[in-house]
Amino acid sequence: TKNKKSSIMNSHIAHKNTAGSIKYCRIKGIDYDLIDPAPPNIFLENISKNENLIFFPLTPETFSRIVVEARMMNMSLITNDLVGATKEPWFKKKGLDLIKHFVEKRQEIAEVVENCILK
């Protein structure tokens, strides 16, 4: 069960645009939690307590791990066009379906690398 709130990554890195996400929530009247930096497992646990992740980076992010991990935790996403992962066909998946996709990809990538080495 998730809280009917949004998670915002509280980052000191300017291009992660924490301030822009907070401003968006205030304008739209969205209740949010700022998620402070923490070790990876704790950070993910804290983010996943809410229904949504709000993330408006100022520079392109080709993959954006936080976005993909949020989707793996069945969270919805509010973002901008600078997150490349959102344009991938697999991004429609959520939860276990997305996790399974990446487990399969990990094996596929290992096989491709192995084939390149052996040639």
trRosetta pair geometry for C-beta under 8 A, 3 or more apart (Angstrom, degrees):
i j d omega theta_ij theta_ji phi_ij phi_ji
2 48 7.3 -101 -109 161 108 60
2 49 6.4 143 -141 164 72 33
2 50 5.8 75 -180 -179 104 13
2 51 4.7 133 118 -72 131 62
2 74 7.7 -153 -35 97 140 105
2 75 7.5 156 -129 -99 160 80
3 33 7.8 65 79 -19 147 128
3 49 5.6 25 6 144 109 85
3 50 4.9 -43 65 -104 97 65
3 51 6.8 -119 84 -18 49 80
4 31 7.3 57 109 61 75 125
4 50 7.9 -17 107 -151 3 76
4 51 5.9 17 -123 -11 41 132
5 30 7.9 116 -154 165 57 80
5 31 4.7 -79 -117 109 88 97
5 32 5.8 149 178 -107 96 27
5 33 5.7 69 133 -15 139 93
5 49 8.0 3 60 111 111 88
5 50 4.4 -79 82 -128 81 117
5 51 6.8 139 53 20 36 86
5 52 7.6 -127 119 39 37 88
6 25 6.4 -152 61 -104 134 122
6 30 5.4 15 6 156 132 122
6 31 7.1 143 17 87 79 51
6 32 4.4 -35 71 -105 89 89
6 33 7.5 -173 88 24 45 66
6 50 5.7 133 -131 152 11 141
6 51 7.0 -54 -84 66 55 78
6 52 4.1 -35 -113 79 86 107
6 53 6.9 143 -167 -106 83 12
6 54 4.8 42 164 -18 135 110
6 78 7.1 -28 -135 24 140 124
7 32 7.0 155 -93 -159 12 85
7 33 5.7 -24 -111 65 62 93
7 35 5.2 20 -168 -27 103 127
7 46 7.5 133 -134 128 130 74
7 47 4.5 116 162 -148 164 68
7 48 7.9 -12 -34 -40 157 20
7 49 7.4 116 -73 55 120 76
7 50 4.5 166 -40 48 89 132
7 52 6.9 -174 20 93 70 53
7 53 5.2 -29 67 -106 98 66
7 54 7.2 174 76 19 44 73
7 70 7.6 -162 63 -117 127 121
7 75 7.5 -43 25 -147 119 151
8 18 6.2 108 156 -146 111 78
8 21 4.4 157 -134 123 120 135
8 22 6.3 123 157 -66 172 70
8 25 7.1 -93 -49 -27 137 141
8 32 5.3 36 -10 173 111 133
8 33 7.1 -180 27 85 76 43
8 34 5.4 -37 75 -106 99 58
8 35 6.7 171 76 12 41 83
8 53 7.8 136 -85 -161 37 59
8 54 5.3 -28 -87 66 87 99
8 55 7.5 163 -133 -75 63 61
9 16 6.2 -84 95 171 120 130
9 18 6.6 -112 91 -94 65 96
9 21 7.8 87 40 27 67 166
9 35 5.6 -42 -107 66 44 102
9 47 7.4 -4 -78 -98 80 121
9 53 7.9 28 -29 -160 91 103
9 55 6.6 35 12 -102 111 102
9 66 6.1 -25 -58 -157 145 161
10 18 5.7 71 -131 -133 41 145
10 34 4.1 66 -66 174 118 102
10 35 5.8 -173 2 70 90 39
10 36 4.9 -29 61 -92 131 49
10 37 7.1 -109 82 -23 86 66
11 16 3.9 5 74 77 146 156
11 18 5.3 178 44 -46 71 117
11 37 7.3 91 -103 -61 62 100
13 16 4.6 77 81 -6 97 112
14 17 7.4 38 163 -67 47 53
14 58 7.1 -37 134 30 78 144
15 57 5.9 29 153 -166 81 86
15 58 4.5 -118 -143 54 66 100
15 59 4.5 -17 -160 9 134 108
16 55 7.6 -58 -172 -152 78 91
16 57 6.1 -41 -126 -109 35 79
16 58 7.8 -30 12 9 12 89
17 20 3.9 -17 172 27 110 121
17 21 6.3 116 119 -21 84 87
17 55 7.9 110 69 -171 100 54
17 56 4.9 -84 104 91 139 81
17 57 5.8 168 14 -123 117 25
17 58 4.9 137 -57 -35 119 92
18 21 5.8 -58 -154 36 35 111
18 22 6.4 34 152 -18 69 106
18 34 7.4 55 -165 -135 120 107
19 22 5.7 -55 -148 37 32 111
19 23 6.3 35 153 -21 65 106
20 23 5.6 -51 -145 36 31 114
20 24 6.4 38 153 -23 63 103
20 56 4.6 -103 113 82 124 130
20 58 7.4 144 -10 -65 150 94
21 24 5.6 -49 -150 32 32 115
21 25 6.6 31 153 -17 63 104
21 32 7.7 165 144 -160 98 164
21 54 4.6 137 -156 120 107 106
21 55 6.4 -11 -90 -98 134 28
21 56 5.4 176 -70 18 77 99
22 25 5.8 -57 -152 36 32 111
22 26 6.4 30 153 -18 66 106
22 32 7.2 -149 -114 75 62 149
22 34 7.5 1 -85 -81 111 108
23 26 5.8 -56 -148 37 31 110
23 27 6.3 29 156 -18 66 107
24 27 5.9 -59 -149 37 28 109
24 28 6.1 5 161 1 66 116
24 30 7.4 -5 121 31 78 130
24 54 6.3 -166 82 -178 131 135
24 56 6.6 131 -27 -22 144 143
24 78 7.5 180 138 130 144 130
25 28 6.1 -68 -138 51 26 97
25 29 7.8 -109 170 66 56 7
25 30 4.1 -97 -142 68 78 101
25 31 7.6 -168 -174 -11 117 3
25 32 4.6 -47 -137 -15 162 135
25 54 6.4 164 -60 54 104 173
26 29 7.6 30 -174 -72 26 35
30 52 8.0 -61 -171 67 133 144
30 54 7.3 117 112 -56 152 149
32 50 7.7 48 -139 -146 55 165
32 54 6.7 -55 -115 23 134 133
33 46 7.8 -133 124 168 134 93
33 49 7.4 0 38 77 157 116
33 50 6.1 -169 25 -48 115 139
35 38 7.9 -84 169 7 86 111
35 43 6.7 100 157 -156 118 73
35 46 4.9 143 -140 120 109 117
35 47 5.1 12 -105 -79 171 75
36 46 7.8 -48 44 135 66 167
37 43 6.9 -24 -156 -96 38 123
38 42 4.1 -91 139 95 130 113
38 43 4.4 173 62 -63 91 78
38 46 6.5 97 28 1 145 139
39 42 5.0 72 61 19 82 108
39 43 6.7 -157 85 -13 32 94
40 43 5.6 -60 -141 36 25 113
40 44 6.3 20 165 -15 65 107
41 44 6.0 -56 -148 38 28 108
41 45 6.3 31 153 -20 63 108
42 45 5.5 -53 -147 36 32 114
42 46 6.3 32 154 -19 65 106
43 46 5.9 -58 -150 36 28 110
43 47 6.4 24 155 -16 65 107
44 47 5.8 -53 -143 38 32 109
44 48 6.0 29 160 -21 66 113
44 69 6.0 -93 -119 163 112 133
44 73 7.0 174 -178 -57 95 144
45 48 6.0 -62 -144 37 25 110
45 49 7.4 43 154 -41 58 93
46 49 6.3 -40 -165 0 34 114
47 50 7.2 -76 178 35 44 96
47 53 6.5 21 -176 -97 113 108
47 66 7.5 -147 -128 -160 167 96
47 69 7.7 67 84 111 146 112
47 70 6.4 -90 145 -97 128 91
47 73 7.4 118 102 58 97 160
47 75 7.5 -58 144 -51 94 163
48 70 7.6 -172 -90 -127 71 60
48 73 4.2 -100 -117 177 113 150
48 75 6.7 -126 -124 -49 62 120
50 53 7.7 128 87 -69 109 54
50 75 7.2 52 94 -125 69 119
51 75 6.4 140 163 -138 32 75
51 76 6.1 6 150 24 85 101
52 75 6.0 136 -120 -178 21 96
52 76 4.7 -36 -104 73 82 90
52 77 6.8 159 -158 -88 79 21
52 78 6.0 27 179 -4 128 101
53 66 7.0 -179 -173 147 149 96
53 67 6.9 -172 99 -114 143 55
53 70 4.0 -54 -13 -135 147 159
53 75 5.2 71 -16 133 95 140
53 76 7.6 -173 23 88 67 44
53 77 5.4 -15 63 -112 93 72
53 78 7.4 -168 91 32 48 67
53 79 7.9 9 105 -56 91 101
54 77 8.0 151 -89 -162 34 51
54 78 4.7 -13 -111 68 77 108
54 79 7.5 173 -156 -72 42 58
55 64 7.4 140 129 -174 147 137
55 66 6.5 152 -96 102 158 123
55 67 6.2 -128 62 -79 151 94
55 77 7.2 -40 30 -158 102 96
55 78 7.6 139 25 81 56 60
55 79 5.0 -10 73 -102 80 100
55 83 7.2 71 103 -64 114 140
56 79 6.3 175 -84 -148 53 55
56 80 5.0 70 -137 -15 79 114
56 82 7.9 81 -170 37 51 120
57 60 7.5 113 108 -115 128 7
57 61 5.1 89 33 -19 170 119
57 64 7.2 -137 -22 -102 143 126
57 79 7.8 10 8 -159 81 104
57 80 7.1 -135 47 48 62 111
57 82 5.0 -127 77 100 99 131
57 83 6.7 118 22 -65 119 84
58 82 7.4 11 141 44 5 179
59 82 6.7 142 114 -173 19 138
60 82 4.9 -133 -102 -162 47 85
60 84 6.6 52 -176 -41 98 102
61 64 4.0 72 129 -66 131 98
61 67 7.6 133 105 -1 136 131
61 82 6.1 71 14 135 78 88
61 83 5.3 -11 67 -112 105 63
61 84 6.5 -143 97 9 52 87
61 85 7.8 -35 113 -2 93 97
62 84 4.3 -13 -150 30 42 148
62 85 7.6 87 141 -42 42 74
63 68 6.7 -29 167 -23 85 133
63 84 6.5 -30 -58 68 31 107
63 85 5.3 65 -156 -59 42 111
64 67 4.0 35 117 14 117 118
64 68 6.6 143 94 -13 69 86
64 83 4.7 -40 4 -140 154 100
64 84 7.3 153 -2 39 100 72
64 85 5.5 -120 45 7 95 124
65 68 5.8 -61 -147 41 34 106
65 69 5.9 31 158 -18 71 110
66 69 5.8 -56 -142 41 28 110
66 70 6.3 35 155 -25 63 105
67 70 5.8 -53 -151 31 28 113
67 71 6.8 27 151 -16 61 104
67 77 6.1 56 -150 -127 90 144
67 79 6.6 10 -114 -65 127 156
67 83 5.3 104 -53 -163 170 143
67 85 5.7 159 94 61 127 136
67 86 7.1 -72 163 -54 145 91
68 71 5.7 -53 -153 36 35 112
68 72 6.5 39 148 -22 65 103
68 85 5.6 -103 -64 -171 99 163
68 91 8.0 -94 -105 -114 80 85
68 98 7.4 -170 -170 168 80 131
68 102 7.9 97 168 -68 128 143
69 72 5.3 -49 -149 33 37 116
69 73 6.5 25 154 -10 65 106
70 73 5.8 -65 -152 44 32 104
70 75 4.2 -70 175 63 87 130
70 77 6.1 113 104 -82 133 100
71 74 7.7 49 -177 -74 35 16
71 75 6.6 -93 -78 57 29 76
71 77 6.7 -31 -69 -35 89 125
71 91 7.0 -104 -113 -157 169 68
71 93 7.3 88 155 96 122 63
71 94 5.3 -113 -177 -117 80 70
71 95 7.9 -98 154 -25 61 40
71 98 5.5 140 124 -86 105 177
72 94 7.6 -170 -95 -166 19 49
72 95 6.7 96 -168 -114 38 16
72 98 5.1 -128 -94 93 68 121
72 99 5.2 92 -145 -65 106 87
72 102 7.9 -38 -92 11 126 138
73 95 7.5 32 -164 -99 6 59
74 94 5.4 84 -113 159 55 113
74 95 4.5 30 -71 -73 92 98
77 86 7.4 -143 103 -98 146 117
79 82 7.7 -120 162 51 103 74
79 83 5.1 -10 150 6 149 138
79 86 6.5 -163 73 -53 133 149
80 83 7.1 120 68 -3 58 90
81 86 7.9 -120 -130 69 42 133
83 86 4.9 71 96 -8 101 110
84 87 5.9 -60 -168 30 51 110
84 88 7.4 58 142 -33 73 97
85 88 5.6 -44 -162 10 48 118
85 91 5.6 135 150 -91 76 123
86 91 5.3 153 -134 176 33 164
87 91 7.2 73 38 9 17 148
88 91 4.8 112 66 -24 82 102
89 92 6.9 -36 176 5 49 107
90 93 5.6 -35 -179 15 66 117
90 98 7.0 115 162 -126 96 79
90 101 5.2 147 -155 173 126 156
93 97 4.2 -132 -160 113 110 109
93 98 4.1 156 116 -72 107 78
93 101 5.8 126 68 -20 165 143
94 97 6.4 44 56 50 41 107
94 98 5.7 -4 -124 -18 10 122
95 98 6.3 116 54 21 30 97
95 99 7.1 -57 144 -3 39 103
96 99 5.3 -54 -143 39 38 114
96 100 6.0 40 158 -21 70 104
97 100 5.9 -54 -148 36 27 111
97 101 6.5 35 150 -26 61 104
98 101 5.4 -46 -150 28 35 118
98 102 6.8 26 156 -12 64 103
99 102 6.1 -62 -155 39 32 103
99 103 6.4 34 150 -21 67 105
100 103 5.6 -51 -146 34 35 113
100 104 6.4 34 155 -16 66 104
101 104 6.0 -61 -156 38 28 109
101 105 6.3 27 149 -19 65 109
102 105 5.2 -48 -139 38 39 115
102 106 6.3 49 156 -29 66 97
103 106 5.8 -48 -152 26 30 114
103 107 7.0 26 151 -12 60 103
104 107 5.9 -58 -157 37 35 109
104 108 6.2 34 149 -20 68 109
105 108 5.3 -55 -143 39 35 114
105 109 6.0 36 158 -21 69 104
106 109 6.0 -52 -147 35 27 110
106 110 6.5 29 152 -20 61 106
107 110 5.7 -54 -150 34 32 113
107 111 6.5 31 153 -19 65 105
108 111 5.8 -57 -152 35 31 111
108 112 6.5 31 152 -19 65 105
109 112 5.7 -53 -148 35 34 112
109 113 6.3 31 155 -16 66 106
110 113 5.9 -57 -148 39 30 109
110 114 6.1 31 154 -20 65 109
111 114 5.6 -53 -143 38 30 113
111 115 6.3 33 156 -20 64 105
112 115 5.8 -55 -149 35 29 111
112 116 6.5 29 152 -19 63 105
113 116 5.7 -55 -151 35 32 112
113 117 6.5 31 153 -19 65 106
114 117 5.8 -56 -150 35 32 111
114 118 6.2 23 157 -14 66 112
115 118 5.9 -61 -141 41 29 107
115 119 6.4 35 159 -31 64 106
116 119 6.1 -53 -150 23 28 113
